[in-house]
Amino acid sequence: MTAPTKAGPPPESLQRKLERLPTAPGVYLFKDARGKVIYVGKAKNLSTRVRSYFQERRQRDPKTALLVTRVADLDYLVLASAMEALVAENNFIKEYSPRYNIQLRDDKSYPYVRITLEEELPRVFLTRQMEEGGSLYLGPYTDVGAIRQTLRVLKSLFPIRDCPGDLPAASLTRECLYYHIGRCQAPCTGRQSVAAYREGVEKLRLYLTGRAAQLRELLAGEMERAATGRRYEQAARLRDQLQAIDRLSHRQRTQVYGEGDRDALALARDREDSCGVVLRLREGRLLGAETFHFRTREGESDAAVLSAFFQQYYHRVQQPPAEILLPAAFPAADEALLAQWLSGRRGGTVALRRPQRGLGREILALALENARTKLDESLATAGSRAGRVPAAVFELREALQLDALPRVIEGVDISNTGDREAVAALVSFRDGAPRRSGYRRFRIRTVAGQDDCAAVAEVVERRFRRLAAEGQAPPDLLLIDGGPGQLAAAAGGLAAAGAAAQPLISLAKREELVYRWAGPEAPLALPQNSGALRLLQRVRDEAHRFARGYHRRARGERSLASALDGIAGLGEARRRLLLDQFGSVPAIAAASLGELSALAGIGPALARRIQAGLAAERAPGSPESGSGEAAP
């Protein structure tokens, strides 16, 4: 990931629009040079919000900094209230799919159960489109197979017509096949009254909205009345319905989480992959868990991702519950507005809560466990081999008890000869494979003498200060080659760079013991045949190889530089002239006789002496000749 391009002043035409922005609430649309909408946002005050993007002193996250460099034009829509802006923002995001907005993956694939209450004889069926009208929509449901099976069972208990369109009661003279096979009671021909038919629809609705206890009480009362009235056949049918409802309800989790209706939201993230889970509890029982996957940019805050997930999910929910449990990271800025908006949709108060203890905290922990599990499944079974995370990465997280998958691991090693030419190398692995674009070399600047621990501290501090300055994401795990001393030194470097929370371990040679900075003091001995240990060894060994190669190159450059000192007639001024012209001693050694002779003050004779002196140092038999290994 590269540092975001520094944003210059906006184009003149855009600047004029910024100066004329109204102070009213509304929605703004940023466009690129081709006129494509790349970001949609809402604002209580359009002028203040939009102009804030282009204030040079404003601290921006990497995504926003990159976005600003792409903005060439903007449109906006003034609205009557912040509530209207909230709704319009979501509609525009769905319409334009802007690149810099967070969006749920497979937005159109999640079905709803539609109950056409506006019809005299309502239908109940799955649909992927919500339309205006009097229908009730339940969902969305991410487990399509489960909801299909549930509907199949419910329709066998409470026969509901499957014929298309709005069909008035007693409008036909002949019953269809569904009547003859017992899947409909033919209200269209008058064999069943409208009231009796709609009672069946209401029972089905009760179950789907989590009112299984209320439905059971209703059926039990009807059965008792039928038995008292000696309508034994009807009583037996109601008994069978009761037993079927009990069996269907038993498939769901039987543990009761308090009373009332609530949702619990949780988010699990791994770099650019995110998974959101909504646990739906009705009457205290877990009705279902809906899972959503979406892509985000590295550096995007949890607060921004949670806010986008919340708004996009509940724009699809027709009847939100009375209470929604949210993680602590959920942003408080729009909380009052969101609660007001959802209360309007529900027709009653909706409370947004961030529980810190007790039952609410327990429910949130369950939601987070589900989110992490689903994200791990998604990463482990990615469609392409390139996108699949190897088992060793999951094994390593389990062994080290890490919060996040160690998909990106950086390894550090120091290489020196006595107190001369101390260097360090950093390698980067992603999903168990080298990521050579992340390799870095370091010359040790502040350490005198042979002090590997001090060198480790310097390198780690420099690395993490640079990551913070460039707005880059840190690795999921930092691995140091060494034992407790090197580990403590690295922790000191992290603290100095303001990155003390960075997961950190070291791997000692020979014993192959893992030392953990934030964890048990006793070293961890991973099984010799474990994938987790082999992954750490590959990172450690690659860092060692890369550091040794760089050290050989540094020694070679030093020996060549010292060779310049011994060439007769080549004083300090001429040495500086050569370095200014060619850039390095190896480049001087590679220059032709004509290129050297062409420089002022260096004639053919001196040029030949320079070539001869450097060639002797570069000869294979020279005691300090190096490989000159290049950086990946």
Residue pairs with C-beta under 8 A, 6 or more apart in sequence:
1 62
1 298
1 472
1 473
2 470
3 62
3 470
3 471
3 472
4 60
4 62
4 65
4 66
4 69
4 471
5 65
5 66
5 69
6 69
7 54
7 56
7 65
7 68
7 69
8 69
9 15
9 54
10 18
10 54
10 71
11 72
11 73
13 73
14 71
14 72
14 73
14 74
17 73
17 74
18 50
18 51
18 54
18 74
21 46
21 47
21 50
21 51
21 76
22 46
22 47
22 78
23 45
23 46
23 47
23 48
24 45
24 46
24 78
24 79
25 42
25 43
25 44
25 45
25 46
25 78
25 79
25 80
25 81
25 82
25 84
25 85
26 42
26 43
26 46
26 76
26 77
26 78
26 79
26 85
26 88
27 40
27 41
27 42
27 43
27 76
27 77
27 79
27 85
27 88
27 89
27 92
28 40
28 41
28 42
28 43
28 46
28 49
28 50
28 74
28 75
28 76
28 77
29 37
29 39
29 40
29 74
29 75
29 76
29 92
29 96
29 98
30 37
30 38
30 39
30 40
30 41
30 67
30 70
30 71
30 73
30 74
30 98
30 100
31 37
31 38
31 71
31 72
31 73
31 74
31 75
32 38
32 70
32 71
32 72
33 72
35 73
37 92
37 96
37 98
38 67
38 70
38 71
38 98
38 99
38 100
39 67
39 71
39 98
39 99
39 100
39 101
40 89
40 92
40 93
40 96
40 98
40 101
41 49
41 50
41 89
42 82
42 85
42 86
42 88
42 89
43 49
43 50
43 85
44 82
44 85
46 76
46 78
50 74
50 76
52 58
53 64
53 67
53 68
53 71
54 68
60 68
61 299
61 300
61 301
61 471
62 297
62 298
62 299
62 471
62 472
63 100
63 297
63 299
63 300
65 471
67 100
70 100
77 88
79 85
79 88
82 337
83 337
83 340
83 341
83 344
86 311
86 334
86 337
86 338
86 341
87 315
87 341
89 311
90 311
90 312
90 315
93 101
93 103
93 312
94 107
97 103
101 308
102 294
102 296
102 300
102 304
102 305
102 308
102 309
103 294
103 308
103 312
104 276
104 292
104 293
104 294
104 309
104 312
104 313
105 292
105 293
105 294
105 295
106 293
107 312
108 128
109 128
110 128
110 139
110 140
110 141
110 142
110 290
110 316
111 126
111 127
111 128
111 139
111 140
111 141
111 144
111 147
112 126
112 127
112 128
112 130
112 137
112 138
112 139
112 140
112 141
112 316
113 124
113 125
113 126
113 137
113 138
113 139
113 141
113 147
113 151
113 208
114 123
114 124
114 125
114 126
114 127
114 135
114 136
114 137
115 122
115 123
115 124
115 135
115 136
115 137
115 138
115 201
115 204
115 205
116 122
116 123
116 124
116 134
116 135
116 166
117 134
117 135
117 136
117 201
118 133
118 134
118 135
119 166
119 167
120 166
120 167
120 168
120 169
120 194
121 161
121 167
121 168
121 169
121 187
121 188
121 194
121 197
121 198
122 160
122 198
122 201
123 160
123 161
123 162
123 163
123 164
124 151
124 155
124 160
124 201
124 204
125 151
125 162
126 144
126 147
126 148
126 151
127 137
130 137
130 316
130 318
136 205
136 318
136 319
137 318
138 208
138 209
138 318
138 319
139 147
139 316
139 317
140 290
140 316
140 317
141 147
141 288
141 290
142 290
142 291
142 292
143 288
143 290
146 288
150 208
150 248
153 244
153 248
154 204
154 207
154 208
154 248
155 162
155 183
155 204
156 183
156 244
157 203
157 241
157 244
157 245
158 200
158 201
158 203
158 204
158 241
159 178
159 182
159 183
159 184
159 185
159 200
160 184
160 200
160 201
160 204
161 167
161 178
161 184
161 187
161 188
162 178
162 183
162 184
163 176
163 178
163 188
167 188
168 188
169 187
169 188
169 190
169 194
169 197
170 187
170 188
170 189
170 190
171 188
172 188
172 189
173 189
174 189
175 186
175 188
175 189
175 191
176 184
176 186
178 184
179 185
179 186
179 189
179 191
185 191
185 192
185 196
185 197
186 192
187 193
187 194
187 196
187 197
203 215
203 218
203 219
206 212
206 214
206 215
206 218
207 215
207 245
207 248
209 282
209 319
210 261
210 280
210 281
210 282
210 283
210 285
210 287
211 282
211 283
212 245
212 249
212 283
212 285
213 283
214 283
215 245
216 242
216 245
216 246
219 238
219 241
219 242
219 245
220 242
222 238
223 235
223 238
223 239
223 242
226 232
226 234
226 235
226 238
227 235
252 285
252 286
252 287
253 285
253 286
254 285
255 285
255 286
256 284
256 285
257 281
257 284
257 285
257 286
257 359
257 362
257 363
258 284
258 359
259 283
259 284
260 283
260 284
260 321
260 322
260 323
261 281
261 282
261 283
261 321
261 322
261 323
262 281
262 321
262 322
262 323
262 324
262 325
262 363
263 278
263 279
263 280
263 281
263 320
263 321
263 323
263 324
263 325
264 278
264 279
264 281
264 324
264 325
264 360
264 363
264 364
264 366
264 367
265 276
265 277
265 278
265 306
265 309
265 310
265 313
265 324
265 325
265 326
265 327
265 330
265 367
266 276
266 277
266 279
266 327
266 364
266 367
266 368
266 370
266 371
267 274
267 275
267 276
267 277
267 302
267 305
267 306
267 309
267 327
267 329
267 368
267 371
268 274
268 275
268 277
268 368
268 371
268 372
268 374
268 375
269 275
269 296
269 302
269 305
269 375
269 404
270 375
270 379
270 404
270 405
270 407
271 298
271 407
271 408
271 473
272 295
272 296
272 297
272 298
273 293
273 295
273 296
273 375
273 378
273 379
274 293
274 294
274 295
274 296
274 305
274 309
274 375
275 291
275 292
275 293
275 371
275 372
275 374
275 375
275 378
276 291
276 292
276 293
276 294
276 306
276 309
276 313
276 371
277 289
277 290
277 291
277 292
277 367
277 368
277 370
277 371
277 374
278 289
278 290
278 292
278 313
278 367
279 286
279 288
279 289
279 363
279 366
279 367
279 370
280 286
280 287
280 288
280 289
280 290
280 321
281 287
281 321
281 363
282 321
289 367
289 370
290 313
291 370
291 371
291 374
292 309
292 313
293 374
293 375
293 378
294 309
296 305
298 472
298 473
299 471
299 472
299 473
302 327
302 329
303 329
303 330
303 331
304 331
306 326
306 327
306 329
306 330
306 331
307 330
307 331
307 334
310 326
310 330
310 338
311 338
314 320
314 338
314 342
314 345
317 345
318 345
319 345
319 346
320 342
320 345
320 346
320 350
321 346
321 350
322 346
322 348
322 349
322 350
322 351
323 350
323 351
323 353
324 342
324 350
324 351
324 352
324 353
325 353
325 354
325 355
325 360
325 363
325 364
325 367
326 352
326 353
326 354
327 354
327 364
327 368
328 354
328 356
330 352
330 354
335 352
338 352
339 350
339 351
339 352
342 350
343 349
343 350
353 360
355 361
355 363
355 364
376 394
376 405
379 388
379 389
379 405
380 388
380 389
380 391
380 394
381 388
382 388
382 389
388 431
389 405
389 407
389 431
389 432
390 431
390 432
390 531
391 531
392 432
392 531
392 532
392 534
392 535
393 405
393 406
393 407
393 431
393 432
393 535
394 405
395 530
395 531
395 532
396 402
396 406
396 477
396 531
396 532
396 535
396 536
397 404
397 405
397 406
398 532
399 524
399 526
399 530
399 532
400 406
400 477
400 503
400 505
400 514
400 516
400 519
400 524
401 519
402 476
402 477
402 503
404 476
404 503
405 476
406 476
406 477
406 503
407 430
407 431
407 476
408 428
408 429
408 430
408 435
408 438
408 473
408 475
408 476
408 477
409 428
409 429
409 475
409 476
409 477
409 478
409 479
409 535
409 536
409 539
410 426
410 427
410 428
410 429
410 438
410 463
410 475
410 477
410 478
410 479
411 426
411 427
411 428
411 429
411 478
411 479
411 480
411 481
411 539
411 540
411 542
411 543
412 424
412 425
412 426
412 456
412 459
412 460
412 463
412 478
412 479
412 480
412 481
412 490
412 543
413 424
413 425
413 481
413 540
413 543
413 544
413 546
413 547
414 422
414 423
414 424
414 444
414 452
414 455
414 456
414 459
414 481
414 547
415 422
415 423
415 424
415 425
415 544
415 547
415 548
415 550
415 551
416 422
416 423
416 444
416 450
416 452
416 455
416 551
417 551
417 555
418 450
419 448
419 449
419 450
420 555
420 558
421 551
421 554
421 555
421 558
422 443
422 444
422 447
422 450
422 455
423 441
423 442
423 443
423 444
423 547
423 550
423 551
423 554
424 441
424 442
424 444
424 455
424 456
424 459
424 547
425 439
425 440
425 441
425 442
425 543
425 546
425 547
425 549
425 550
426 438
426 439
426 440
426 441
426 442
426 459
426 463
426 543
427 434
427 438
427 439
427 539
427 542
427 543
427 546
428 434
428 435
428 436
428 437
428 438
428 439
428 475
429 435
429 535
429 538
429 539
429 542
430 438
432 535
432 538
434 542
434 632
436 632
437 632
439 546
439 631
439 632
440 463
441 546
441 550
441 631
442 458
442 459
442 462
442 463
443 554
444 455
444 458
444 459
445 458
446 454
446 458
447 454
447 455
447 458
452 482
452 485
452 486
453 485
453 486
453 488
453 489
454 489
456 480
456 482
456 486
456 489
456 490
456 493
457 489
457 490
457 492
457 493
457 496
458 493
459 493
460 478
460 480
460 489
460 490
460 493
460 494
460 497
461 493
461 494
461 496
461 497
463 497
464 474
464 493
464 494
464 497
464 498
464 499
464 502
465 497
465 498
466 472
467 473
467 474
467 499
468 497
468 498
468 499
474 499
474 502
475 502
476 503
477 503
477 504
477 505
478 490
478 494
478 502
478 503
478 504
478 505
479 505
479 506
479 507
479 536
479 539
479 540
479 543
480 486
480 487
480 490
480 504
480 505
480 506
480 507
481 506
481 507
481 509
481 540
481 543
481 544
482 506
482 507
482 508
483 506
483 508
483 513
483 515
484 506
484 515
486 506
487 504
487 505
487 506
487 515
487 517
488 517
490 504
490 506
490 517
491 500
491 504
491 517
494 500
494 502
494 504
503 518
504 516
504 517
504 518
505 514
505 515
505 516
505 517
505 536
506 514
506 515
507 513
507 514
507 515
507 536
507 537
507 540
508 515
508 523
511 523
511 525
512 525
512 526
512 528
512 533
512 537
513 523
513 524
513 525
514 523
514 524
514 525
514 526
514 533
514 536
515 523
515 524
516 524
526 532
526 533
526 536
527 533
546 632
549 627
549 629
550 629
550 631
552 626
552 627
552 628
552 629
553 626
553 627
553 628
553 629
554 626
555 624
555 626
556 586
556 618
556 624
556 625
556 626
556 627
556 628
557 584
557 585
557 586
557 626
558 624
559 617
559 622
559 624
559 625
559 626
560 585
560 586
560 588
560 589
560 614
560 617
560 618
561 585
563 585
563 613
563 614
563 616
563 617
564 570
564 575
564 578
564 585
564 588
564 610
564 613
564 614
565 575
566 613
567 606
567 609
567 610
567 613
568 609
569 606
569 609
570 606
570 609
570 610
573 601
574 601
574 602
574 606
577 599
577 600
577 601
577 602
578 588
578 596
578 599
578 602
578 610
579 585
579 588
581 599
582 588
582 591
585 614
586 628
588 596
588 610
588 614
589 611
589 614
589 615
589 617
589 618
593 604
593 607
593 608
593 611
596 602
596 606
596 607
596 610
596 611
597 603
597 604
597 607
602 610
616 622
617 624
617 625
618 625
619 625
